[in-house]
Amino acid sequence: MTKPTNSRRDFFKGTAAASIGLTLAPSLLAGTSTPKITKSLDKIKPIWRNKQDGVTYRMMGRTGMMASEIVLGTFPFTDDSYDGVIDYGIDQGINYIDTAPAYSNGQVEATIGNYLKKSGNRDKVFLSTKLSFYYGYIDRVIRDIEKGLPQGKKDALLKKANAMIEQRSVMKPGYHMNYFTGQEAQFPKTYYRHLMLQEYGFKSEWRAKIKQHAYKLLEDSLRRLQTDHLDVLHCPHGIAMPEMMDDEVLQEVLAEFKQKGLISASAVSFHNDVAGHLAKAIEVDYYDITMFAYNIANHAALENLMFKAKEAGIGMVAMKVAKLLWLKDQPEWRLEKLNTAIPEQGMSKFSKAYLWALQNPNLSACVSEMHTKDIITDNLKVMGRKVDIQTV
């Protein structure tokens, strides 16, 4: 009997499906309210950069930015030896570059900035970076508070933070995935920070200093990138607790950046508790774009929320789409599931992962760290392709 097929494009217009070993995290359950509906995307004027025939572009939510389906991640780009790779990507129709000051302590931003200046290609791309160290001032404040606390009090707050993490099941196997060393350590640090601020209050005099710190971080990035504005700014970078988006100062800072013409769109990125964070981003409604880990292993927790996010006009960039396929000691079922979903032969497992992700019409783009021309060529073959996903 012929194995049944299922159109993933049609399926994503409804609710999320079940998947092997995956359940929604309890932290998500309180955050699934209906999002605010914005202007229909087909009524938003597209903003084009580097538009080329034969390349497929998707709108980044309410921003109107038309991004290539595969966009360029730059984590390894530490010197000008990558200039030829960036040139090649742009020649092939890529029009979105993602970077961050946390990548090699600002060296990657400097590499991108030098390239854009030499090439004159700034206006061909949407440029995105992050305020990687937004919480730097708050962390200094917390260290000052800690100086006056007995060790027992600090231990009690950390114990409470760990209990919250356990109660929310945000590290539950099958929901949480580790993509890099030290990722799990973000949980206790962030929850502890949150509880410390709850316990000792937020002082009004901190507001101006937090803003000053944020402006300094942005100015440093703009200087390294040799530009006077960003198309997309992620803040926070790699957030680890949804409540951290309930930050009036952050919302004000992002609004001010827009008003001053320093950025066009506000964004947030997250690897941890992906469903909880996406639900919160929809709720707070001041982010134009989200970037989060999305792949064959964790997608069931996200599909319904991605539908709601698009309804709310939020652009979505998938990261870590293929990361699990080259990390060591990963369960074999993940690759088996991908190959069952897309049985096509002659494709690399990495490009197949991007093809799989791009069948979701709610997604705006996938980011890929393409550090060679061959990788770019391999990945860009999937742009614009529509396939029927086999039932898994």
N, C-alpha and C positions, 0 to 999 in steps of 0.2 A: 504494500500500500504506500502511496506517495506521502511523504512527510508533510504535514500541514505547514503553511507559511502564514506569517502575520505581518501586516504592514505597520512598522514601527511609527511611521509618520502619522497614521491615523490613530494609533493607540495613544500617542502622547497628547492627543487633544482631550483625552479623558483623565482618568486617575492612574495612580501608580500601580505597577504589577508587583507580584511577589518575586523574590529572587533567592538563590541559594544562600542560606545562612544569614539573611539580612532582615532586620526589623527596624521600625522607626524608634528612635531614641525617645525615652520618656520626656526629655527636656523639650522635645518638639511639640508635644501634644497641646500645650497651652498657647501655641503661637500660630495656629492655622486659621486665623480669622480671614474673612474675605478681603482681598487687597483693594485699595482705591483704584478705580478704573481711570486711566488717563486717555488722552486723545489717541484714537486708533492709529497704529503705526503707519497704515497706508495713507494717512493724512498729514504725516510729518514730512517736511521737505528733506530729501536725502542730502547728506554732505559727502562729497566724493573726494578721494585722494588716490592718485596713481591708478585710475580705472583703466583696465586693459581687457580687450576682447578675449573671450575664452576663460576668464577667471570669474569665479562666483563670489559675490559679496553679500553680506547680511547686515541689516540695520542693528546698531547697538542700542536697542530700546529707544527711549524718548530723546536720546541725544541726536538722533538722525545720522550719526556717523556710520558710513558703509564700510565695514571691515572685511578684509579677505577672510575666507572661512578658516584658513590656517594663518596664525600670526606668529611673529618671531620673538621667542624668549631668548634672553641674552646672558644667562648666568655665567657661562664659561668665557665670555668675551672680555678678556683682560688686557688686550693690546691690539695694535693695528693690523696684526696678521689676519684678523677676521673681517677686515674691510671688504675683501673680495667676496666673502660669503654674504654680507649685508647687501652689497651691490647686486649680486646674483638674485637674491631673494626679491629685491625691489624690481629688478628687471622681469621677474616672473609674475609680478602682480601683487606681491605682499605689500601691505600698506599700513601695518600696525607694528610698532616695536614696544616691547615691554621690558622694563629694567627696574632697578632698585638700588638705593645707596648701600644697602646691606650686602650687596654682591661685591665681594673683595674690597670692602671698606671704601666704596665710592669709585674704585678703579674702573668698573664696568660702565658706570654712568659717564666717566671721563672718556672712555673709549668711544662710546656712542656719540658724545658731544663732538669729539675730534672728527669722527667720521662725517657727521652731518655738516660740520663746517667745511671740511675739505670737498665733500661731494656736492654740496648745495642742494641736498635732497630733503631738507627739513619739511618743506611744503608738500612732499610726496607721501608723508607718513603721518599717522596718528601716533603721537608720542606719549607713552605712559610710564610713570614711575610711582614711587611709594614713599610715604613718610615712615620709614622703617623704625625710627626711634622716637615716635610721638610720645611715648610714656616716659621718656627720659627724665623730665622734670618731676613728674609724680613719683617716680621711683626714688628720686633724691629726697623728696618730702617724706616718703615712707621710711627711708633709712633714718631720717632725723627723728621721726616719731619712735622708731624702735629703740633709739638710744635711751629713752626714758622708761622703757618697759622691762619688767622682769622677764626672764627667759620663759617662765611658766606661762605667761600671757601670750607670748609669741607662739609657743608650742600649741596652746589651746586654739588659737586662730587657724594655724596650719592644719590641725586635726579637724576643725570644722570645715575647712576648705576641702580636705580630702573626703570627708563624709558627703559633702555636696556633690563632688565629682562621682562618687560611687552611687549615690542615690539617683543621679540623672542618667547613669549608664552611658556616659559619653565616651568611655573607653572600652565599651563592650566589644569583644571580638566579633567580627562580621559587620560592625558599624564603624569602628575606628580602624584606620589604616595608618601605619607608619611609613612615611615617605623619605624621611631624613633623620639623621642622628640628632637626638635632643628634642625631637618634636613633642614627645609626651611630657617633657618637663615644662612646657608652656602652660599646662593645665594648673598645677598647684600654684605656680607663681601668679598667674592671672586671678585665680579665685582668691588667693591670699590677699592680693592687692585690693580686690573688690571689697572683701570683708573688712580690711583695715580702714578703708575709706568710709564704709558704713559705720564702723565702730567709733571712729574719731571725727567724722564729719568732714565736709568739704568747705574750706575757708575761702571767703570771697576774694581775699588778696591773691589767691593762687591763680585766679582766672587770667589776669593780665600776663602773668609769667608763663602760663601754659601757652597762651597765644603767641607770646614773644618767642618761645621755644619753637613752636610750629612754624612761624614765619622764617626763623633762622634756618630750620631744616629745609624748607622749600627753597629759600634763596640759595643755599648751598647746592641743592640739586640742579637748579636752573643755571647756576654758574658752571657746574661740571658738564651739563648737557649743552651749554652755550646757546641757550634759547631764552626768550623772554616770557614764554608761556608753555603750559602743558595742555595736551588734549584731555588726558585722564590722570587723576591723582588718586591713589589708593591710600586710605588712612582709616583705621589702623592697617598695618601690614601684618597679615597672619594672625588675626584676632582669635582668641581662644575662649571667650565667654560672651554669650549674646548680650548680657546686661551692659557690657562695655559700650554698646551702641547707644545706651540711654545717657548720652554725654552731651549736655547743652553747649559746653564750650567747643567741642568738636564740631557740632552742627553749625555753630556760629562761625568758626574758623573757615570751614569749607564754603559757607555762604559768602564770606568776605573775600576769599580767594577768587570766587566766581565774579563777584561784583567788581573787583579790581582787574579782571581780565587775566589773572595769573593761571587759571585753569578753566577748562570748558566743562568738564564733567567730574563728579565725585564718585569714588568707588571704594570698595572694601574687599579684602581677600582673606580667605580662610582655608586651612587644611583640616582643622579639628572640628568636631561636632557640626559637620557641614549642613545637615538639615536644620538644626537649631539656629544656626547663624543665618541661613537663607530665609527662614521664617521671620527672624527678627529684622533683617534688612527690608523685607516687604512691609513689616509693621511700622518701622520708624519713618520710612518713605522719604528719606533725604539722600539716599544713594541712587545714582543714575545707572551704575554698573556694578556687578559683583563678579568676582573671580574665585573659583573654588574647585577643589578636587572632585572630579567626576569621571568615572570609569566603569568598566564591566563588572567590577566587584561591589561598588557602593551605590549604583544608580537607583535601586529600588527605593531608597530613602529620600530620593530627590525629585523623582519625576513629577509628582503632583504639585510640588512647590515650584518647580520650574515653569509649569503651566501658569500658576498664579503670578509668578514674578513677571512673566511676559505680559500677562493681562494688566499688571500694574505699570508697565512701560519700562521695566528694568532690564538692561542688557546683561548678558551672561557670557563669561569667558570660562571655558573648561580648562583646567590645568590638571597635571598628573594623569592624563588620559592613558598614556602608555608606560608610565613609570613602573607600575607593578610588574610589567613584562620583562624588565631587565634587572630588577632587584633580585638578590640571591634568596634562596630558601622560601620561595613563594609557593602556595598550594597549586598543584597542577590543574585543579578544576577551573582556575581563572582563564588560563589559555585555552583549555578544552571548551569552556563556555563560549569564548570569543570565536573559536573555530567552528563551533556548532552554529552560532548565530550567523556567521558569514563564512560558509564553507569554501569560498572561492580560493583557488590555488594560485600560486605565482605572486602573492603579495607578502611583503614583510609583515610580521606580527604587529609592528609599530604602526605602519600605515593603515593596517586593518583596524587597529584600535581607533584611529581618528575617523575612518570611514564609518565605523559603528556609531561613534558619538555624534557625528554630523547628520545622522538620520533623524535626530531629535530637532524638529523645527523650532522649538523654543530657545535653542542655543544660538548665541550670536557668532561664536568662533571658538576654536581650540588653539591654545598656545603650545608651541613646541620649541624646545631648545635645539635648534638645527644648526650645528656648528660646522657642517660641511655642505658643499654644494650637492653632493650625492644624497644626503638626508633631505635637503629641500626638494630635490627632484622626486624622491620617493614619496614624500608626504603630500606634495601638491597634486599628485596624480588622483587623489581622492576627492579633490574639490569639485563640487557640482554633481557628484555621482549620487544616484538614488538607487537603493537596493531594498529588497524585502528581507527583513530579518527572520531567520528560521526560528521556529519555536524551540526554546531551550527547556 
